[in-house]
Amino acid sequence: MADPPPGGPVYGDDGRGRCPWGVAPPDYRRYHDTEWGRSVTDERGLFERLSLEAFQSGLSWLTILRKRAAFRSAFADFDPAVVAAYGPGDVDRLLADPAIVRNRAKIEATVANARAVMALSEPLGDLLWRFAPVVTGRLRPATLADVAARTPESDAMARELKRQGFRFVGPTTAHALMQATGMVNDHLAGCWVVSVDDPFG
């Protein structure tokens, strides 16, 4: 087998090729192998990913993964109807919770985003998945350098979310959301993960 290109798949102790970021630590490996790039369409699942991507802004994704259970507890398992009813007292409670990221702007944005979800005239999944690019027939990215940080589709999604009253979802965060929920599958060529939703098929 030829050596993978720099920035290409890395082979772990189990002999499987993975995207370099998904080899270690175990938190990353589990997320890479079982979630990233796989289709998420339910409202809670999408609201959770949208919220966590916003909290990740400026931080390590590993930090967010390790606090994920605490985030779920703090935000009612990301039920938009419950979070939309949070008031100032809830924000103060969350700001005092050391198990999550205590950033007022991000906490308030999560509450505002839950209200925006509830105000939509269509399901959240219909809104978000409308921006999934048509990529059938394209080659998978070969290295991390081939993976975009933002795209015209994520730019358009961010504009529409802002128009609908969402906060903390710029083009880069929107693209990360698209990657996390399978709207875009950026697993590298040679990565063992194969999703049934793989648009590169």
C-alpha positions as CSV (number, residue, x, y, z in Angstrom):
1,M,0.0,0.0,0.0
2,A,1.4,3.4,-0.9
3,D,1.9,5.9,1.8
4,P,-1.0,8.4,2.2
5,P,-0.3,12.0,1.1
6,P,0.7,14.5,3.9
7,G,-2.5,15.5,5.5
8,G,-4.2,12.4,4.2
9,P,-5.6,9.4,6.2
10,V,-3.7,8.2,9.2
11,Y,-3.7,4.5,10.2
12,G,-4.5,3.8,13.8
13,D,-3.6,0.9,16.0
14,D,-6.6,-1.0,14.6
15,G,-5.3,-0.8,11.1
16,R,-8.1,1.5,9.9
17,G,-7.4,4.7,7.9
18,R,-9.0,7.8,9.4
19,C,-9.1,11.5,8.8
20,P,-6.1,12.7,10.8
21,W,-8.1,14.5,13.4
22,G,-10.2,11.4,14.1
23,V,-7.4,9.1,15.2
24,A,-7.0,10.2,18.8
25,P,-7.9,10.9,21.5
26,P,-10.7,8.4,22.0
27,D,-13.4,11.1,22.2
28,Y,-12.4,12.2,18.7
29,R,-12.2,8.7,17.4
30,R,-15.7,7.8,18.6
31,Y,-17.2,11.0,17.2
32,H,-15.4,10.6,13.9
33,D,-16.3,6.9,13.5
34,T,-20.0,7.1,14.6
35,E,-21.3,10.6,14.0
36,W,-19.4,13.0,11.8
37,G,-20.6,13.1,8.3
38,R,-23.7,11.0,9.0
39,S,-27.2,12.2,8.3
40,V,-29.0,14.1,11.1
41,T,-32.5,15.3,10.2
42,D,-34.5,15.4,13.5
43,E,-35.2,18.7,15.1
44,R,-33.5,18.1,18.4
45,G,-30.4,16.5,16.8
46,L,-30.1,19.5,14.4
47,F,-30.7,22.1,17.2
48,E,-28.0,20.3,19.3
49,R,-25.4,20.4,16.6
50,L,-26.2,24.0,15.7
51,S,-25.9,25.0,19.4
52,L,-22.7,23.0,20.0
53,E,-21.0,24.4,16.9
54,A,-21.8,27.9,18.1
55,F,-20.4,27.1,21.5
56,Q,-17.3,25.7,19.9
57,S,-16.4,29.0,18.2
58,G,-13.0,30.0,19.3
59,L,-12.5,26.8,21.3
60,S,-11.3,23.2,20.7
61,W,-14.0,20.9,19.5
62,L,-12.6,18.4,22.0
63,T,-13.6,20.7,24.8
64,I,-17.2,20.7,23.5
65,L,-17.3,16.9,23.1
66,R,-16.2,16.4,26.7
67,K,-18.8,18.7,28.0
68,R,-21.6,17.4,25.7
69,A,-23.5,15.5,28.4
70,A,-23.4,18.6,30.6
71,F,-24.7,20.7,27.7
72,R,-27.6,18.2,27.2
73,S,-28.5,18.4,30.8
74,A,-28.3,22.2,30.9
75,F,-30.3,22.7,27.8
76,A,-33.1,20.1,28.4
77,D,-31.6,17.6,25.9
78,F,-31.8,20.4,23.3
79,D,-35.6,20.5,23.1
80,P,-36.2,23.8,21.4
81,A,-39.7,24.3,23.0
82,V,-38.2,24.0,26.5
83,V,-35.1,26.2,25.8
84,A,-37.2,28.8,24.1
85,A,-39.0,29.4,27.4
86,Y,-35.7,30.0,29.3
87,G,-35.7,33.4,31.0
88,P,-33.0,35.6,32.7
89,G,-33.0,33.3,35.7
90,D,-32.1,30.4,33.5
91,V,-29.3,32.3,31.8
92,D,-27.9,33.2,35.3
93,R,-28.2,29.5,36.3
94,L,-26.3,28.5,33.2
95,L,-23.6,31.1,33.7
96,A,-23.0,29.6,37.1
97,D,-22.7,26.0,35.8
98,P,-19.0,25.1,35.6
99,A,-19.8,21.9,33.5
100,I,-20.6,23.9,30.4
101,V,-19.0,26.9,28.5
102,R,-20.0,29.9,30.6
103,N,-20.2,32.5,27.9
104,R,-23.2,34.8,28.2
105,A,-23.4,35.7,24.5
106,K,-23.4,32.0,23.5
107,I,-25.9,31.0,26.1
108,E,-28.2,33.9,25.2
109,A,-27.8,33.0,21.5
110,T,-28.8,29.4,22.2
111,V,-32.0,30.6,23.8
112,A,-32.6,33.0,21.0
113,N,-32.0,30.3,18.4
114,A,-34.5,28.0,20.2
115,R,-37.1,30.7,19.8
116,A,-36.1,31.1,16.2
117,V,-36.7,27.4,15.7
118,M,-40.1,27.7,17.2
119,A,-41.0,30.6,15.0
120,L,-40.1,28.9,11.8
121,S,-42.9,28.3,9.3
122,E,-41.3,25.0,8.3
123,P,-39.4,22.2,10.1
124,L,-35.8,23.1,11.0
125,G,-34.6,20.1,9.0
126,D,-36.3,21.3,5.8
127,L,-34.7,24.7,6.2
128,L,-31.2,23.5,6.8
129,W,-31.1,20.6,4.4
130,R,-32.2,22.9,1.6
131,F,-28.6,24.2,1.5
132,A,-27.0,20.7,1.2
133,P,-24.9,20.9,-2.0
134,V,-25.3,18.4,-4.8
135,V,-21.9,16.7,-5.0
136,T,-22.7,13.3,-6.5
137,G,-19.8,12.2,-8.7
138,R,-17.2,14.5,-7.2
139,L,-14.0,12.9,-5.7
140,R,-13.6,12.8,-2.0
141,P,-11.0,15.2,-0.6
142,A,-7.6,13.6,-0.5
143,T,-6.1,15.7,2.3
144,L,-7.2,18.1,5.0
145,A,-6.0,20.9,2.7
146,D,-8.7,19.9,0.3
147,V,-11.5,20.4,2.9
148,A,-13.1,23.8,2.7
149,A,-13.8,25.9,5.8
150,R,-16.7,27.6,4.2
151,T,-18.6,27.3,0.9
152,P,-21.1,29.2,-1.1
153,E,-23.8,26.9,0.4
154,S,-22.7,27.7,4.0
155,D,-22.6,31.4,3.2
156,A,-26.2,31.1,1.9
157,M,-27.3,29.1,5.0
158,A,-25.7,31.6,7.3
159,R,-27.5,34.5,5.6
160,E,-30.8,32.7,5.8
161,L,-30.4,31.8,9.4
162,K,-29.5,35.4,10.3
163,R,-32.6,36.5,8.4
164,Q,-34.7,34.1,10.5
165,G,-33.4,35.5,13.7
166,F,-30.6,33.0,14.5
167,R,-27.4,34.1,16.2
168,F,-23.8,32.9,16.3
169,V,-24.0,31.0,13.0
170,G,-21.7,32.5,10.5
171,P,-20.5,30.9,7.3
172,T,-17.7,28.8,8.9
173,T,-20.0,27.6,11.7
174,A,-22.7,26.8,9.2
175,H,-20.2,24.7,7.2
176,A,-19.1,22.9,10.3
177,L,-22.8,22.2,11.0
178,M,-23.2,20.9,7.5
179,Q,-20.2,18.6,8.0
180,A,-21.4,17.4,11.4
181,T,-24.9,16.5,10.1
182,G,-24.1,14.8,6.8
183,M,-25.2,17.6,4.5
184,V,-21.5,17.6,3.5
185,N,-19.4,14.4,3.8
186,D,-15.8,15.5,4.1
187,H,-14.3,12.1,5.2
188,L,-11.1,11.8,3.2
189,A,-10.4,9.3,0.5
190,G,-9.0,6.3,2.3
191,C,-10.9,6.9,5.5
192,W,-12.6,3.7,6.5
193,V,-15.9,5.4,7.4
194,V,-18.6,4.8,4.9
195,S,-21.9,6.4,5.4
196,V,-25.1,5.3,3.8
197,D,-25.6,9.0,3.0
198,D,-22.3,9.3,1.3
199,P,-22.8,11.7,-1.6
200,F,-19.4,10.8,-3.1
201,G,-20.5,7.2,-3.6
